[in-house]
Amino acid sequence: MPILLLVAGLLCVGVLSAQTVSTTVVNSIQPDWIAPHIRFLASDLLEGRETTKRGLRLAADYVAAQFETLGLEPAAAEGFVLRMPMRHSTVEGTPTLVIEANGTRRELVYGTDFLVQPDLARESVTLDGPLVFVGFGVSFPAHGYDDYAGIDARGKIVVLLPGGPEKIPSDERGHGTLFATKEATARAHGAVGVVTLMPVPAALLHERVFRQLVGYSWRARDGSPNTLFFEHAATPRLTGTGTAALFELAGRSLAEVLVKLHQGTPQSFDFPVRLAFGSRFRQVDTASWNTAGVIRGSDPALRDEYVVYSAHMDHVGMGAPVNGDSVHHGALDNAGGTATLIAMARAFASLPTPPRRSVMFVAVSGEEKGILGSDYFVRHAPVPVGQIVANVNMDNYLMLAQVKDLAAYGASYSTLDDVVRKSLGQLGVALSPDAAPEQMIFTRSDHYPFMRRGIPAVMLFNGQQSGDKGRDGSTMLRQWLGNVHHTPRDTYEQGIDWGAGVSYAKANFLIGYEVASATERPRWKGNYFFMERPAVP
């Protein structure tokens, strides 16, 4: 009897150990697992970590050093730092854009009335043809909405607005309103070119969009440029003054059109205007870097499957000074996510036994240039893409207030939804609906390319209730996006709540650990609008 009791006791200890190991690691996560990394990555030394620049390479090497110190293996034969071939396209000289109607000719001024999304492949582009206005330039047949209904766009230049009808669910709207998607839709309807109306001041458009984002692509092995976010062909973008000039010449009211569009009524019509546009471009082949390390799984039958944690380490570089500071530090976007990625690697490295599946940690670049690094990674992964069972992405989480709930972008499309609910439940954190659906965050970070390639993914983000400073989560998020996002104000000193950062890290660890330890891989609940390849059963 004593021997049997001893054996039974040992078995119980084994079971308890398996059940409590993740809790033990979770409880060990502390602010100093995160804070020092944010401090360094957001420092002046890294000059805003702009893709292809020196500061980004310093960040890539820093993350690689952390991975190596923690005992991770390089994810590929070339080492921890993986080169991503890129192209940067810029406007050469001064583009011209002329609109004409009923004998009245108006030459718009480059830099004031219009800017140009550069062509990714051609050295020069000319457009000359009649215009047709197609509202948002989107088609959502499942929701009975089509901006091209009754419109013949063949041989014409389509004029459209960014965004989409508010009645379309946020995730689907985000997918269907990507600039690249709108360009493809226009071409499918026979259009010869696209003009996008962005009725804001030119200075704002240049500082918050053009200087920071445009003209980048990753290069395939044949040298062709690729981006899933922006257009491939040259696209004039009319500013507030340029848009006003166009509608005045056409004898149309932009205000009336906007009201009806936001009411959900398509507004498409031929413009009695002809447009002539010309521009030259310069393409420079360059490179950026992703950093990836691996902890090998413990189960011989499952160790060739991978859970991938991701976070983008790039930001937008230098810009117009704010209170004398011209560095866009990107402390929360996304030094915070990168620091949490390193914390995840530390947590898994501290396990007495690795989980059954292997876990890969990938710091990507080019996210701010159109989610390039993750898109390149899933198409040139160091392991077969079918062996990646899930992605847990961490981006721009606002560590500003006590965590009461979290939103989980992407989880509802797969059985990751159950994993998220279980993991948050262990922490006493509620699962929240989208706190800012108008932002269409589902398509704006690095989980999205994984999901397009058929890999279930999730990104935790601020919820609706989070916040203990007199603001709910939605208000806090919208205020931060409006006042701090992509400005030099996103600093280490902005008042980071380290308890919130730890809670966020714990939640992400539990999700990945659960997937890496489970017998079955996550499964899709169906085939969805965003998929390039069918769901794996």
N, C-alpha and C positions, 0 to 999 in steps of 0.2 A: 504493500500500500504506500509506504513512504516514497518508493521509487516511482510509482505511478503518479503520485502527487507532484514529485519533482519534475517529471517529464511534462505533465499537464501545465505546471507553472512555467516551464521554459517555453512551451508552445504559446502560452498567453503572452509572455514577454515578447516573443517574436512578432505576434500579431499586433500588439500594442506599439512595438517599435515601428512597424510598417505604417501604422495609422498616424503615428505622431511625428514621424521624421520631417514631413513638410511643415508642420506647425512649429517644430523646433527651429528650423531654418527661417521661417517667416518671422519668428520672434527675435531673431538675431539681426534683422535688417535695421539699420540705424541711419540717422541723417548723414553721418560722416561717410557712409557708403555712396552718397550722392553729391553732397555739397562741394567737396574739393574739385570734382570733375567739372561741375558747372562753373565754378570760379575760374578755372583755367580755360575752358573752352570758350567762355564769354569774355575773356580778357582782351585788352587792346592788342596784345601780341599777335592774336590770330586774325585781326583786321576784318572781322565779320565773316570769316570762313566761306568766302565766295567760291562757288564751284570753279574748278580749274586753276584757282589761285594758290599762292604760297600758304595762306592761312588754312585752307582746306587740307592741303597736304600735311601740314603740322598736326591738324586734328586727326587725320587718318593714321599717322605714325603714333600719335599719343594713344589712340584707342588700341592699336596693335600692341603697343608696349604693355598696356593694362591686361590685355588678353594673355599675352605671353607670361606675364608675372603670375597670373592666376592659374597657369598650367594648361590653358587651352591648346589645342592643336590648330595649325593653320588649316583653313578650309580647302585650300588648293595647293598644288605643287609649287606655284609661284610665291607662296607665303601668305601672310595675313593680309597684306595690302594688294588689292586686285585692281589692275588698270582698266579703266573704261574709256575706249576711244570716243571722242566727241568732235563736234563741229560747232563753231560759233560763227553765225552769219550776222553781218552788220550792213547798214545802209551806206553806200558810197555816194558822195556828192550831195546834191539837192534834188530830191524827187519833185516831180511836177504833177499837179492834179487840176484839171479844168472841168467845170460843169457848164452845160449849155442847154437852154430851153427857149424856144420861140424867138430866136435871134439874140437873146441875152446871154452873154458869156461872162463867167466868173472864174478867175484863177485863184484857187485857194493857196494859202501860205503854209509851207511845210514848217512844222514846229509850233505853229499857232493854230491853224485850222485843221491840220491833220498830221498824224504820225504814221509810221509804216511798220507792220510786222514783216521782218525780212524774209525773203525767199531762202529756203534751206539748201537749194541745189543750183539754181540758175544765177548767172552773173548779171543779167538784165531782164526786165519784165516790162511789157507794155500791155495795157488794157484799153480797149476803145469799143464802146457799145452802149446800147440803151439800158436803162436801169429798171429794175422791178423791186418793189418793196415787199418783203416776205415776213414782216413782223419779227418774231424771235427766230425765224428760220428753222423751226423744229417740227417734227411729226411724231405724235403719240397715238397711233391708231387704236390701241387698247383703251384709251381714254376719250376717244372721239374728238381728238384735236389734231389739226393738220394745217400749218401755215401755207402749204403749197396747194391746197385744194382750190381748183379753179384757176390756177396760175400756170402760164406757160413761160418757163424760165429758160427755154432753149436759146442759146446764143446770146443771152443777156447777162448783165452783171447784177447779182442780187445784193440788195441792201438790207441789213438786218441789225437787230439790237442784241446785246448780250443777255443771258438769262433765259427764262422760260416762264410759261404760265404757272401761277401760284397754285392752281388746283391740282397739278400733277404732284404725286408724292415725292418728297425731297430726294430720296436716293435715285429714283428713276429720272427725275428732272435733272439732277446733277450729271448723270451719265449722258442724257440726251442733249445737254446744252454745252458740252465741251466744245471749244473752238474747232478742234479737229473733227468732231462729229458733225458740226454744222457745215464745215467745208465739204466733207464727204457727201452730206445730204444734198447740198447745192450742186455738186458735180453730178450726182446721180440724176438730178432733174435737168441736166443739160446746161447749167450755168457755166460761163467762161471765167467768172471771177467773183470775188466776194468783197464787199465793203461793209465794215462794221461801224455802227454809230455808237460812240461812247461820249455822251453829252455832258462832259465835265471839263473844267479848265485844263488847258494843255500842260501847265506846270505840274498840276496834281497827277495827271495821267503819266507824265514822263517820270516823275519821282517815285510814284507808288507802283507803277507797272513796267514801263519800258526800261528804265535804268536797271531795275531789279531782275526782270524775268525773261525778256524776249530774246529770240535768235539762237537758242541752244538746242542741240539734238545729240543723241548718241548715234554712233556709226556702226552699221552691220559689217560683217566680214567682207562684203563686196563694196564697202565704202559708202553705201547709201545712208542718208540721214533719217532718223526716226524720232518721232515724238507722238505720244498718244494724247497730249493735252492741247497743243497749239497747232495752227495750220502749217502745212508744208509749203504752200505757195504764198507769194507776197500778197499782203492784205492791207489796204489803206484803212486806217482807223480815224474817223472824223471826230474831232473834239466838239465841245459845246458850240463854239463859233462856226465850225465847219458844218455841223448838223443843222444849225439855224439857217445858214446860207442855203443849204440844199432844200430844206422844206419851204423856205421863202421862194426860191426859184420855181419849185414845183407847185406853189399855191396850195400847200397843205398845212394843217395845223398839227404840229408834233404833240402838243398837249392833249388834243382830242384823241389822237392815236394811242398815246400812253394810257389814258384813262380806260379806253376800251380793252386794250391788251391786258391790263391789270384786273379787269372785270372778267377775263377769260374768253373774250370775243376775238377771234383771229382778225387781223388787219393786214390784208395783202392787196396790192394793187400795182398797176404799171405807173411808174413815174414818167411824166412827160419831159424827161431830162436825159441827156447823153453825157457820158463821162469818159474822159481821156486821162490816163494815168501812165507815168513812166518812172522807172527807178533802176538804179544799178546797185549791185550788192557785192560784198566781199566775203568769201568763206575761208575760214582758217581752221584747219584740222588741229585738234588739241586733245587733251585727255583730262580725266578726273579719276577719282579712286573710290572704291568701296573697301571696307575692312571687314574680314570675316574670320571667325574662329569657331571651333567645334569642341564639345564634350561628347565623347563616344558613349553610346548606350551600353547597358549591361546585359541585355537579352540578345543572344546570338540570332534569334529569329526576327528581332525587330530593330536591331541596331543600325541597319541600312535604311531605316526610315528616319525622317528628320522633322522636328518642330523648329521653326525658324522664328527667332525674335528679331525685330528690325526697328531701327530708328534712323532718321536722317541727321547727319552731322553738319550739313551745309547750312549757310544762311545767305544773306544778300549783300555782304561786303560793306563798302563805305558809301556814304551818301551826304545829303545836305545836313549841315550841323544842327543839332538841337541843344541849346545852351552850351555851345562850343564843342560838342561831342559829335563827331562824324562817323563813328564806328557803329554799325548795326550789330550789336552784341549778340542778339539771339539767345538770351539766357534761357527763356522758357521755350522758344521756338528756334532750335530744338536742342540746345545744350542740355536741357532738362531730360529730354527723351534719351539722348545719348548717354548721359550719366546714369539713367535708370537701366539702360542696356548693359552698361558695365556692372551695375549692381546685380542684374539678373545673372550675368556670368559668374560673379562672385558667389551668389547664392547657390547656384548649381554646382560650382566647384567645391563648395563646402559640404555637400551631401556625403555621407559615409559611403554610399553606393550610388552611382549614377542612375537615373531613371532608365527604363527599358529601351526607349528610343534615344537616338542621338539628338542633341540640341545644338543648333547653329545660331550664332549671334552675328548679325550683319549690320554694320553702320554704313548706310548708303549716302551717296552725294547726289546732287542734281535735283533734289526734290523741289527746291524753290524755282527751278527752271522748267518745271513741267513733269514732275515725278519720274525723272529720267533714270536715276540710279537703281531703283527697285525694278523698273520695267526692263532695264538691261540685265539685271541680276536674274530675273526669272526666265529670261530667254537665253542666258549664258551661264546658268548655274553650275557650280562645281560638282553637283550631283544631279542625276536624272530628275527632272521636275516632278515626275510621278512618284518619287520617293519622298517628296516634301508633303507631309500630311496636314500641316496647319501653319499659319502665320499669326504671330502676336505682335502687333505694331504699336509703337509708342511715339506720339507726336504732339507737341505743343500743349500738353496738359498744364493747366494753370494751377500751380501749387501756391494758391493765394489764400485759401480758407479751409476750414475743417471739412473733411470728406463725409458727406451724409449719403450721397448717391452717386452713381456713375452711369453714363450712357455707354453703350457697347455697339459701335458701328460695325456692321457686317455680320454680327453673330446670329441674327435671326434667320439667316438663309441656310444655316447648317445646324448640326447637333452641338456646335460650339455654344449655342444658346443655353443648353442645359449645363455645360461646363461653367459658363460665366455665372449663371444663377447660383450654382453650388459654391463656387469660389467666393463670390461676394457675400453669400449667406454666412460663410465661415467667419467673415470679418464684420458682420453686422452692418453691411453696406447695402443699400437698396439699389435695384436696377431701374434706371431712369429712362424715360423717352428722350428723344433728341431735344436739347436745350435751345437750339437755334436752327430750325429746319431751313430757314431762308439762306443759310450759309452753304448748304449742300456739301457738308463736310465728308460725306461718304466717298466722293470721288476726288478728294483733295489731299490724300496722303498715301503712304506707301503700302497699305494693305490692299488698295484697289488693284494694282497690277497683279498681285498674287491671285485675287479673286477672279480677275479676267482670265487667268490661265488655269482656272479650275481648282485652285487651292483654297479651302475654307480659311477665313481670316477674321480677326477681330481687332478693333482699336478702342480701348477705353478712353473716355473723355469726360469732361465736366458734365454733371447732371443738372437737373432743374432746381433741386433744393439746396445744392451745395453752397456754403457760405455762411459765416457767422458774424458778418460785419454790416448788417443792415441791408444786405442785398441778396436776392436769390441767385441761384446759379446762372439763370438766363441773363439777368441784368449784368452780373459780373462779367460774363463772357462777352456780351455785346459791347460793354464799355471798354474792355481791354482790347478787343479787336479794332474798335474805332479810334482809340487813343494811343495805344502802345505797339500793337502789331506792326512789324516791319518798320520800326523807327528806332533811333538810338536809345529810346526809353526802356527797351526790353533788356534790363541789366540785372546783374547778380544782386544789386542793392535795392531792388524794387519792393521788397517786403515779402520775400518768399516764406511760406509756411512749411517748415520742414516736416512737421507732422503729416501734412497733406501729401508731401512727396513720399514719405515712408508708406502711408496707406496705399497710395497708387502703386508703388513698387510691390508691396505685398500681394495686391490683387493680381497684378500681371504675373508674378511668380506662380501663384496657385493655379492660374489657368494653364500655363505652359507645363507645369509639373503634372497636372491631371492628365493632359493629353499625352505627354511623354511616357506616362506610367500605365495608361489604359491598354487593354488587349485590342480593342477595336479603334481604328482611326476615325476621325470625324467624318460624317456623311452629309452631303447636300440634301436638302429637303425637296429639291426640284431643279429644273433648268431655268436660268434666269436671264434677264435682259442684258446683263453686263458680261456674259460669258463668251469668250472666244472659242472655247473648247467645251464639249459637253461634260456634265458632272460625272465624276467617278462614282459608280453605285456604292 
